[in-house]
Amino acid sequence: LVCTAMAGTTALANWTCAWSDDGTDGAITITAGDTVPAMSTLTLTTTASIALTKPAGSPFPKSAVAAVNTGAGRVTILFRNGSSSVTYSSAVGDPIGSYAASTYIAIPADMVVTFRAYAYNGRFRSAAATTPVQSRAVQKPDPPSYFAETEHMMQWVHLTYGASNASIPVAITLSITPVMELVNGTTLEVHLPGFTSSGIIRDIATDSTVFPTAQWNANLSTLVLKVAEGMTAAEGTLQTVTIADTVGITYPSVAGSAITRQHAKINAFSLYWVSPFPQTRKPRKGFVIQATTDRNWLTDIHTLTVPDKLNNGAEDLVRISYLQADIDATQQNLTVLDPGSGPSLDWLVGGYIKIDLEVMYVTNVTAGLVSVTRAQRSTNPVAHTQVKGGGSCACDSAGAATGTPDSGLTCACTEVKAAYLQATDPSIGRFNGFDKQVGTAGNTPAPSQDGCKIGSIYWPLGCNIKNPPVQFEMGLRSFQRSLLSPGRPETNWLTNCGSAGDTCTTGFCQCATPTLLPAMDLGAPVTTTEKWYPNTYGDPLDWPTVPVATVALEIASATVQHVALTDATQVSSSYLRVDDELMYVHGARTRGVVRVDLYQASGTGDNGAQCLCGITGNVTGGGTCSCFPTGQMTGCGNGGVMGTIGGGGLGFKATFTVADAGENGYIDSITVTDPGYGYISIPDVVILDGGINCTFATGQFLTAVTSTQVVKVERGALGTTATNHSLARNASTATWPLRSTVKVPGAQYHFRLAAYNDAGLSDYMYFTHAITQMNPGLLPTVGGQTIEVVMEGGGAKVGNTSVYIGHTHINGSIDFQRSKLCGSLVVSDIAGTRLTCVTPPWVGRRHDIMVRSESGDFEKLSVAVGQVSFPKPTVKVVVPAQVVGGVTAVVTISGTNFGTNQSDVVAELVGGTGRYRCDPLTLVSDSSVICTLPFKSGVVHAGTFTVAVGTDWSGGQQNSTETTEAQIKEFDPPAEIKLTIAKDIAEIPPASPARVQFINDFTTDLSGAIGVPEFRINVTDIVAGSVVVIFTILPDPNSATTITPAAAAAIVAEQAANPASALLSGVVTSATTGVSVPAAVLEAAAAAASSTVTAALTVPEYFKQSEPREYTLPNMEQCMYTCRLLCETGNEVPSVNGFPALPLERPRICKSQCMTHCGFGRPFTPGAL
């Protein structure tokens, strides 16, 4: 039978097909050729014509059960919808003939089924093997989405002491109420700050049967308790453990200072993660976890499995009724049997129902009418009929089917089922269950865009921040937690990385895809008898290690600081363990001297053997090997010490002995006791001591043999004992590194996680801790702002996560002196993608946002650099704005964003005589400071205040802008004026109501005419001569920019001579007949007017349109009218000292500028008008 095979759109070669039949049953036999790639669809098409017949009236077989013998004792059986099922009708008799075919199997696409398989022959049937639920899997599961948190389990321990005297050995009693069951092999690591001893104390006997032994490390000040074999410390049951004072653990150096409670680390971990909800075509059987102490994932990898609890696939279905009428693919209402007086169906609202393969969301139920949203949970909207089977099939309201169906079908009534979502702890995503969006960094996305929406209404919705986004196809996430405790059986199932073997041996082996070990089956992890007992950091000799080399030169002394290894390429800046001593390796490998030769070998050895010469000239290697020179040294009287000269290195030392001392004496042994370090070339070896009268043979000299595998070490590290170590002893490195920066994790476990089923394994997920975005970035200086931080790995529990605003040290750790905690932390998404907190009061131009996760040995820190700032300060008003000159001045500066920290704020007055700092400056509130300007000779208190907030410590200084509102000056002298008014003084006698009214009217007239507030006009006397009003125009203490008394006096004089002026239009002042202003006042006014400038260098348009033709009063008045009209009403706003005029000040400033422009500001001579 000719056939073609296709894998998707790719043709496959060497596939063959054959047809056979016995007249009753037929079969196609297919022989596979080219490999079908994983997850590809195989299509077979026959090209030969075969006449197939079937009995009349019998349905044509849709498919048959296919068996594929894959060898190695494995058979794969493939079923599909419509396969025949059989019933074994008798426990005895014909094993074949007793099987009778029954109806066709109906396997809906969303159904999870269990198979029971037998093997049989002509006589016997085997015992049954039942498949697990997940045998339905046709695709590997989706990988986990987010690692929310890795938590180190902690336990409070209460401590009491036999005494509290300083620096004496003391008995210690620990009281422990376990928060979880502590099984055999569980350790408690208790840090006791300040306690010391003479060194590591191992195998300490206690008075406890559960914790019978302990270990103490003085270097780490840590006590480690261990649950004994066969013992368990039950959860909630108090345990007490006493360490006797005879052990030698010494109380801290300050009496009474020891802690009474401490958080102890348990060698157990909780992992929290979120995964896509499984689907029936790719269900999830469980998770596989790999743990290691090696951040490079090269060594010390342990594999564990966690079964999933989603045993029923994606849904549980319960029939609630039958469809009472057909619906098409768009209808939003369907009818079920009215429950009548029975229980209503309103409990369905907010839940899901399923009809055939379509899931619908229920929005309302009224009697038997159900309103729905169609096509939920990635299903498709299709039409549904009340009756199935065709023919004359019919259904009653209770779901009973009658009638005759079409051939091969069965009459059935369409069920309406309640659909329940199954998960250990489902966390609903956004948009009615779907959470398919991806977060974007930067500004808050608009509602129509993808991203982590900012705002409390989005907090329950989760945040999908990966790119490409995680596809939550069911619209749901499932939340998992696994407790990895000591004694958990390990699994022998996967390689250490993504290959057929442990081929990733160098570099960084964080592979993406798990790979089975040889001869392993998908979905069938093999549990071993080995159990995982996580290492504890408290006992350095319990640290996990990896063999890397052997000792290449005997370490013959506890003080030698240079060690030669067979391979030192992997030990830089790590702890090296040889026997029970730990050594810290300083820096990279270097060159040292490992041997000293007296003879040089030459020739060719037998069978490629190396020619070698002994210290006395004996040759090995056979063949033509020989040693040079052939003679022997003589005359050595004694042994001694050798050293080196040159070569650039230091520290080499060797000892030598002499045989037959005297006339025939010679060196018979040389022992290198210290290889030295840092040699850049081969040094000369010389005798430093001893070796009296040694005479070398002709051509003989001491030759240094060097090795580049020498390291400089710190002996007896972490409280271990420095001792001698013989040649070829194993040397291992601790996989726990030192934490030199926050980006190099210290003593902790690392985890990766994948999901699995019978079809395969998902990709690995690794724990990631990274900030994606935050909002808002500009924060109020008074604090109290709720901010949101979007990130990955933000934690599932509040207690282990903290958020800081501030700065880091050079090594990347938090600078707590320059950082503040963001309080009231809330984990707003259980996936660890969204945190909120309330900001502290602070100031500064630029800060980092930092999220720190800390749990026992786990510490993660993510930093978003420069994402936070606080607004710069502003000055709104200075009171008083005019101060007395020649004395210390005190003013109150009001504004915004001064902060709440006195040391962050400075202010200074910038004026014509320099810059003068407020000393002292008192911070009253975020909006007010009190400035004291000390008196200094030659300093004028005039200028503009600037307030500077922030320092390098607090994110950088920001200065307020110099504005007219921030100006002060020394008081202008008051201006006395005499105004003569034609009035009989007898009409306003002293102390009469008429005089009071006259003064009030006069003050009002004058205030309106010259634009000066009434409080600045002080009438001091009224004398006869008609009526002569003597008054003073006072300075304005509340403004440094208002008109001066002298300038106001000049205006009075000008208006007194102008019949059309406002002054001569007043109730009282209209009768003015004369004015007297001192010449000094008018000169001061002229000088002040000439100093007024505009903000721009160009001439204002209102000046250009109002030039006086000549300085005569009519022309000047016309200029004044035009100038003020354009200045006060035009688009061009006047300015003073570079700052635009405020609306309320604009008429006064226009008037002043136009007076000067039009000639009224010229030097004034009395009588000139």
PADRENMAR-57033 format. One record per residue (C-alpha): x, y, z. Coordinates in steps of 0.001 Angstrom, whole numbers, plus 500000, padded with zeros to 6 digits. Each point is the difference from the previous one (the first is absolute). Example, Ala and Ser with C-alpha at 12.3 -4.5 7.8 and 13.67 -1.06 7.14 Angstrom:
// residues 2
512300495500507800;501370503440499340;
***
This chain:
// residues 1169
500000500000500000;501769503162498846;499804502864502502;501691503300500686;500891501361503409;500115503674500957;501136501638503249;498032503207499762;501081501288496560;503262498007499913;500124496757498034;501379496957501821;501953497298498213;500084496209500416;496463499615501367;498160496982498575;496441498703500284;498416496627499389;496388498766499969;498838496569501086;496626498448500731;498542496587500749;496691500656498328;498496501277503208;502385502482501527;502612502160498342;503153501673501279;502497502554498740;503545499334501147;502243503067500044;503767499829500251;501636503214501173;502864501650498143;501369503501500683;499479501318503519;496922502108500635;501083503123501906;498436500499503406;496660501830499981;499595499556496224;496831498620498456;500547496769498046;497790499586496930;499908496741497959;498332499986496608;499480496830497973;500339500282496242;498859496523498968;496341499177499519;498524497424502391;496395498932499881;498807499887503574;496630498532500886;498055499833503231;496845498134501034;496851501839499083;498606502089502817;503180499821502044;501945503166500685;503292500364498276;502783499776502580;501267503489500745;503289498634501246;501494497115501817;502268499615502947;503606500172498774;502922498435501841;503602501051499359;502772497814501364;502811502434500758;502344497334501361;501697499827503402;496834498518501472;497822502995499075;496827500079497933;498152503198499145;496232499568499445;498201502797498178;496241500559500361;497810502523498384;496396501046500130;497864497261498438;502307497077500797;498282496743500812;499792498964503601;499560496428501198;498589498280503025;501502496906501563;496910497978500785;501477497119501969;502826499524502436;500607496510498577;499826498454496575;501334501196496688;502194503063500679;499466501186496444;496579498795499097;498508501235503246;500685503607498979;496983501535498294;500053503329498190;497634502560501445;499197503593499105;502538502422498648;501969502011502546;498904503620500205;502916502065501242;499123503717499963;502936502278499416;499903501331503560;499589496688501831;502760498479502090;499763496212499938;501713497115501744;501005496832498121;500446496531501359;502248497786497870;500405496187499908;502231497736498062;498616496675498873;500802496960497931;498116496887499052;499793498801503599;500493502791502508;499246503587500730;502503502038501986;499291502153503001;498718503473499145;502135503118499878;498031503205500491;501250503176498390;500195503182502044;497537502782499325;502534501948498008;500362497376497307;497625502183498051;502847502515499473;500781500629496361;502210503070500550;502561500821502642;498759502454502645;500555503719499967;502966501121502093;499428501744503322;499521503741499578;501459501780502996;502095499114503007;498314502184502607;502386499229502847;502626497644501397;499645499921503761;502471498653502531;497972498521502856;500670501749503311;499240499175503600;500001502114503152;502275498684502742;499885501362503564;503251500036501954;500896500040503681;503436499872501567;501510498508503103;501674503332500750;500323503407498415;503559500815500979;502227501359497280;502492497765498210;499492496788501982;498941496549498721;496258499778500468;497205497414499816;497475500748497237;496405498738499968;498007500212496785;496192499736500003;498515498994496651;496362499587499003;500233498683496409;497925501781497367;500170496864497866;500842496364500562;503766499683500321;500993496545498818;503241498049500171;502831502048498498;498342503397500455;502363502651501316;499403503244501879;502643502677499489;500024502533502858;502187503100499762;501223501204503424;501672503395499484;502847500739502377;500512496428501205;503476498532499442;502143496946500605;503506498841499275;498935498453496664;497511497636498380;498413497661502538;498552496909498371;497733497221501340;498822501927503036;497902497771502245;496695501590501119;497309498892502439;497410499512497218;498990496697498443;498668501743496891;503042502273499550;502684497894501723;502981501652498294;500956503509498890;502827501761498168;501447503415500913;502024502269497746;501558502988501761;501022501621496733;496352500248498933;498605500166503584;497541497313498957;498580496976501815;498554497169497885;497532497488501484;499083496826498121;497052497645500408;501324496532500745;499422496966497837;496632498429500697;498769503085501891;497447502693499139;499239503330501609;496234500283499628;498444503227498874;498829502106502936;501694497845502656;502526501832502178;503585498723499882;502758501159502371;503704499524499352;502770500904502441;503665500467499137;502132499645503157;502450502700501021;502776497412499892;499736500007496200;501846503321500025;497647502382498168;500776503410501527;497485502724500876;500368503380498178;502472502573501312;497243502208501460;498103498551502955;496266499543499416;500235500766496262;499140496557498574;496886499663497885;496971498199501437;498264499172496726;501351499205496559;498708499001496601;501544496621499212;500361498634496483;498499496602499212;501627498107497131;496669499984498144;498603502258497294;496611501053498660;499679500781496319;497062502048498706;499147500208496322;497188500636497543;499247497878496930;497531500060497107;496936497943500797;500411496604498293;497851498920497099;498785496554499172;502165499695496896;503045500909502094;499205499188503609;502528500213502771;501107496987501965;502361501867502278;503094502118500249;503662499108500088;502298502177502101;503767500087499824;501940501576502875;503670500887500199;502433501957502116;502022500812496868;498818503230498383;501557498847496713;497915496795499999;503036497805499418;500030497809503100;498083498927503117;496682499763498141;497121498174501692;496758499031498231;496639499845501800;496454499558498718;496754501581501183;496695498401498955;497318502395498824;496539499982501539;498082500702496810;498855496394499681;496930500661497880;501466502069497251;498751503480499428;496366499504500993;497572498071502106;496563499778498383;496650499466501730;496794499659497987;497405502484501204;497360499722497259;499320499397496321;499754502513497181;496313500710499302;500447501618496566;502606500318497276;502351503035500090;502169501404497250;503598501187500319;499075503558501043;497032499728502383;500657501374503493;497045498239501661;499220496319500281;497189498064501624;500272497189502516;497307498274502004;498271502488502308;500737498772503529;496589501235501105;499644499694503768;503286498148500224;503384501574500692;500639502893497613;502977500089497670;501094503515500955;503120498522501619;501323499612496469;500370503781499609;503684500893499910;500936496428499152;500337497923496867;497911497462498153;501010497693497179;497967498749497058;501768497505497789;503520501527499670;499068503652500552;500467501718503368;497665502909500836;500058502566502807;496652500416501799;498909503616500471;496386499533501145;497427497285500725;496229500559500028;498076496766500608;501103497822497054;501474502837497880;503771500168500255;501874503054498656;503585499307499004;503158501401498466;501027497582497285;503316498357499094;501866500204503295;503249498284500997;501419499863496484;496983498117498617;498138500847496793;496368501090499591;497999497391498072;496360499075499596;498539497434502425;496926497811499403;497619498758502650;499985496485498504;502875497912498645;499855496904497830;497903501181497051;497238497777498732;496830500338502042;501847500667503257;498168502195502491;500559501116503597;497648500809502820;500729502778502478;501610497592502458;502554498849497436;498475496652499055;500700499195496331;497593498085497731;499810499154496332;502188498313497388;503389501551499238;501905500091496752;502125496960499254;502943499663502356;498760502737502347;498162500073503300;497148502227501098;501166502276502772;498955503234501655;502506502861500253;501245500427503536;500680503353501657;502776499587502524;501402502209502721;503736500350499421;502231500265503057;503596501168499730;502439497847501901;503215501312501589;501809499893503298;499582503765500293;498891501704496788;500834503652499556;497669501598497501;501571502137497300;498715503168498407;497044500452497665;497586497416501375;502687497422500624;502375500605497105;503460501314500768;501927500043496727;501563503413500072;503646500973500253;501314502802502159;501883502864498424;502553502180501758;499682503756500020;496883502101500326;496670498586501040;498446498332496937;496677501241498797;497055497693500818;499845498755496428;503649498989499959;501757496949501312;501786500383503263;499816499899503768;497297502564500619;500759502461502784;497241500587502541;498258498165502811;497214498722497741;502586497830498248;501580498508503135;497902496798500021;500654499398496328;503607498898500117;502660501160497642;501521498082497130;503397501658499606;501945497511497907;500789500691496387;498879498059498076;497066499772502375;498978496847501784;497013498520498202;497378499145502599;497890498112497518;497326499007502494;499950503579501238;501071498745503409;503116499693502069;500565497325502594;502057500808503084;502342497366501425;502109499711503125;502388497181500779;501814499419503288;503408498463499344;500909498459503324;502869497695501039;499659496306499294;498082500474496746;500764497150497562;502101501058497031;499063499170496424;502294498399497452;498319501139496819;501614503056498392;503475501034498971;501627502998501611;499367502070496912;498305500003496644;501864497211498251;500173496233499870;502721500050502657;501785502286502387;501752501804497180;499772503472501491;503173499903502072;501298503575499874;498676503519500042;496362500681500799;497711496998499566;496598501606500413;498405497966497232;496469500599498753;498687496480499405;500066496878502198;501278496764498485;499321496448501140;502778497697501027;500476496983497724;497285497305500256;497620502323501874;496328500413499104;498035503214499695;497609500547502871;501675497327502115;502565501473502409;502079497337501726;500181500559503738;503207498798501617;500794498897503529;502284503001500389;498559502864501971;500786503670499754;501298501707503090;500707503655499226;503323501242501269;500192502551502779;502160503098499889;500638500010503730;502525497147499903;502653500751497366;501015496357499824;496425499225498947;500243502338497019;499538498245496666;503248499532498118;501062498925496539;503285498124499364;502190502075497703;503570498718500467;502437498198502258;502907501322502013;503043500078497701;502539500800502694;499851498826503585;498828502716502370;502514499307502727;499218502889502328;496928501719501485;501522503377499146;500748499572496291;497934502539498041;500611498627496485;498411496779498769;500790498120496777;497090498108498404;499716497793496965;497444502492498613;499386503443501507;497904501461497195;496699499828501928;500969501089503508;500521503762499717;498381502018502815;498311496971501521;500259497727502995;502214496980499404;499521496924502158;502811497488500589;499140497344502565;498275501928502859;501709503317499356;498510502890498070;502325502436498260;498925503220498339;501644500462496588;501174503575499387;499839500828496331;500833497969496917;502582497234499640;503641500954499616;503410498374499383;502009498342502729;502937497561500299;498880496436500675;503258498107499498;503782500531499861;502123497787497724;503738499335500062;500085497956496778;498466500524496551;498466497079498089;500514499294496273;499295497162497576;496915497988499069;498240497663502411;498571496569499269;496516500068498467;499752503740500350;500920500016503694;501298503309501397;503683500193500857;500483501169503597;502988500588502223;499974499500503752;501649502368502454;503137497848500012;500129499547496216;498241496656499668;498134499779496694;496557498484499291;498072499488496774;502182497376498273;500963500283496352;502740502557499382;499185502076503081;503018501529501758;500724502708502576;502390502941499740;502512500512501467;501333496551500607;502073501035502974;498871500565503564;500409502929502353;502451499617502890;501126501657503220;496601500737501571;500375500220503741;496332500542500990;496455500569498797;498243503351499991;497493502351498387;499568501166496393;498399503128498606;499751501822496684;501516503039498355;498192501814497179;496984498782498084;497766502690501499;498480497761502665;500151499706503769;499651497495502780;501699496893498624;501656497777502579;501472496498499846;502044497851502365;502679497518498973;501872497162501663;503494498635499402;501217496408499760;503562498948501010;500716503424501446;503570501103499591;502494499586497144;497600497825497964;496783501618501218;497176500725497489;496395501184500062;497705496996500112;496616501717500468;498380503366499331;496552500710501511;498077503068498846;498241501284503123;498561503162498405;499638500400496207;499836503801500277;497905502026497571;500053502647497300;502922498729497920;499981501346496456;503110498119498892;502066497069501258;502018501174503005;503474498957501074;499986497618502966;502712500652502547;501058498578503352;499116502493502726;501196498043503002;502114496871500515;501560498046497146;503515500705501262;502698499194497405;497514498525497510;501749499801496611;497816499432496934;501145497678497211;500981501608496739;496895501319498264;497837499385503054;497758502637501566;496695500311501896;497085500261497542;496537501272501041;496987498145498600;496972502284500117;496237499583499832;497344502568499165;497503498219502240;501054501654503256;497603502118502081;500462502311502956;497711498987502878;498821501014503428;500458496943502190;497486498724502565;497149502128498664;496609500274501721;501249498462503219;501400496779498529;503400498764501098;503064500472497802;502003496777499785;502296497999497681;498628498307496880;501703497247498078;500554499759496277;497031499054497807;497320500877502603;496732501101498400;499442503738499727;496421501277499618;498389503415499711;496907501071501908;497186500712497559;498778502777502259;501897503147498976;500749503088502000;497581502857499411;502270502700498608;497074501903498464;496240499623500042;500183498573496498;502121497066501222;497725497933502268;501609498541503081;499192496863501957;496650499016498597;498223497438497883;498921500683496439;496936498395498422;498580499334496569;496585498590499277;498209498251497126;496582498414499545;499588496506498608;497411497529498766;500101496802497995;500657501933496797;503090501892501119;501522502688502175;499627503733499729;502921502397499926;501655500897503281;499032503095501938;502697501672502106;499417502431502831;500230503561498702;499984503149502105;499705503135497852;498075503278500064;498053500792496822;498416503341500830;498693502213502801;497436502758500201;499954502851500794;503622501078499787;499598503573501316;499163499743503706;498767502564502533;502580501227502489;497576499441502901;499678496285499175;496764498030500149;499842499178496270;499016496456499064;502273498735497257;499845496799497997;503020497935499048;499592497519497175;502626497273499981;500739496292499843;500809498105503195;498484502616502294;498877497387502502;496844498299501152;500370501030503657;500347503527501379;502411499050502781;502837499042497655;499933503035497683;500805503668500559;500143503027497708;502487502846500448;500433503398498383;503591501151500009;503436498887498883;502434497115499885;503642499523500949;502646499467497351;499638496236500445;496279500215499229;498618499493503511;497507502410501562;501536503055501640;497627500087502952;501418503356501132;498764501538496745;496810497998499525;496534499979501530;497468497204500329;496797500206497977;497460498840502588;496628498230500118;501103497444497408;497269498046498229;500542497011497701;497266500758497495;500549496991497753;500701496544501377;502289499374497032;502445502505501456;499578502450497129;498441502956501790;500858501776503254;498649503195501529;501421502088502826;499619503440501558;502936502360499512;501900501705502836;500565503779500216;503143500966498110;501579502321497478;502578499758497253;500488500179496280;500648496327499223;499580496748501922;499863496301499240;497077497709500759;501221496759501570;498139496793500797;501685497655502450;498854496434500624;501596498375503023;499250496621501519;502685498188501935;502901499344497631;498048501430497056;500607503629499181;498991501675496739;500246503677499162;498693501691496871;500736503653499309;498304502323497521;502534502813499759;498845503612500062;496284499246499802;498960502165502958;500159503756500451;498423502619502231;498832503432498778;502332502940500438;499118502667502574;498100503155499196;499826503303501861;496551501600500120;500449502868502422;502542501539502385;498726501779503128;501041502685500647;501188500949496540;501675503181501298;502272499933503008;501857502492502112;503514500560498718;503096499771502160;498646497343502381;499339496225499964;496901499217497965;497561497125500570;497548499070497256;497596497140499354;500278498383496566;496855498169498881;499813497682497036;499789496304499118;502109496837500011;502415500929502781;499807496476501409;499992498941503629;503709499621500731;501819503059501359;503399498898498670;498659499794496429;499077503702499771;502132503126499565;499027503487498874;501969503048498972;499453503564498920;501471500837496609;500529503733499570;502250502715498735;502396499612502896;500385496226499694;498393496794501184;499146499652503681;498749496783501582;497248499917502595;501715499218503297;498175498469501636;497261498664497772;497126498348501844;497746497568498130;496447500458501221;498200497765497518;500081498825496411;498761503467499040;501717502352502432;503483500915501257;501235502808502252;503162501705498765;502317502076502148;502345502353498115;502731501112502426;501171503589499801;503278500371498116;501768503244499339;499634501114496411;497239497467499243;496652501262498770;497059497719500635;498612500355496512;499608497357497311;498215496760499239;499749496961502237;500730496548498575;499159496891501981;502113496918499288;498592496618501018;501912496732499891;503645498991500221;502223497395498425;498896497840502928;496357500397499067;500084499711496255;501370503346498906;499194503649500661;497177501885498297;499648503782500133;496966502209499880;499682502455497136;500794503651500699;496680501851499811;498682503400501029;498013498264502761;503305498928501532;501473503505500153;500710502131503078;501691503339500525;500758502398502762;497244502442500844;499683502983497652;499944503265501930;496532501477500356;499207503086497899;498360503039501626;497768502123497751;497989503159500566;496862500396497932;498088503276500011;496230499715499596;497634502890499511;497792499563503065;499172501901503140;501795498280502853;497265501101502338;497687497479498315;502126497136501298;500923500821503581;502343497616501804;498467496783501409;496726500689498248;498129497449497874;500467502371497079;503777499796500354;499887496213500241;497875499870496869;502317502464498262;503075497858500810;498211496833498835;498915501604496723;503484501460499486;501641496617500573;497585498296497633;500493502621497273;503771499856500268;500111496188500100;497917499754496854;501948502677498194;503512498712500532;499252496236500422;501278499713503561;498059498075502687;498358502218502615;502044498475502816;503106501567498481;498543503536500205;500383501531503421;498562503483500520;502185501598502679;498547503514500198;497542502488498514;500821503688500212;498446503212498771;500869501679496746;496810499073498360;500589496395501198;503505498584499894;500028496236500449;503342498705501180;500260496255499388;502598497237499637;500054497222497444;501368496929501781;501908497032498528;498124496725499452;501464497321502324;498241497247498068;501540500639496589;503455500722498729;498745500952496539;497176502418500759;500398503718499288;502365501815502339;498850502933502145;502234502343497969;498526498828496697;496502500368501388;500839503536501112;501198500849496489;496694498782498598;498125502214502457;502036502956498822;499403499157496347;496266499525500447;499638503180501990;501115501888496876;497700498077497631;496397501211499940;498891496692498485;501706497839502617;498281497609502362;501273502015502934;498128503104498869;496858497942499494;499692498802503570;497310500896502535;502421502019502094;503166500207497898;498193501590497038;500467503296501841;503777499649500033;501748503299499310;503596499127500790;502436497306500918;503333499963501807;502378497058499663;503600500138501281;502573500019497183;501833496980501470;496819497949499699;499544500927496363;503641499183499211;499615496597501655;496883499373497941;501809500902496790;502912497691500838;497656497103500768;498027500522496819;503120499939497845;500888496510501339;496822498341498792;500642497567497114;497884497633497945;500493496246499789;501163500064496399;502821501900498387;497613501255497313;497879503153500434;496393499139500922;497451500657497303;497966502203502341;503059502291500239;500457500115496216;496378501040499474;500098502778502607;503156502088499480;499526503660501213;500756502515497264;501496502340502582;500118500284503742;497105502359500363;497155499207502300;497339499425497299;502305497680498012;501068498174503128;496370499507501070;499030498673496561;503011497615500096;498973498901503478;496424499259498951;501005497966496925;502792498137501796;497816498950502952;497150498934497723;502238497727497915;501959498715503014;496979499155502141;497773498490497278;502373498702497321;501481496502499516;503432501150501156;500324499534503783;502420502390501712;502720498647502213;502185501096502894;503492498628500575;499372497359497380;496725498684501439;496562500575498408;497566502111501999;497159498270501832;496477501067498860;499302501970503189;503326501824499725;499791500703496260;498232503437500145;502458501340502569;503056498739498087;498673501360496682;499368503349501587;503492500142501484;501752498922496811;497971502316497795;500685502966502270;503698499431499627;499707499429496256;497912503085499414;502360502317501890;498467500220503446;503033498203501419;502449502692498938;501868501923502712;497369502259501475;500642503652500758;497421501806502169;498136502556497974;500977498477496683;496456498834499351;
***
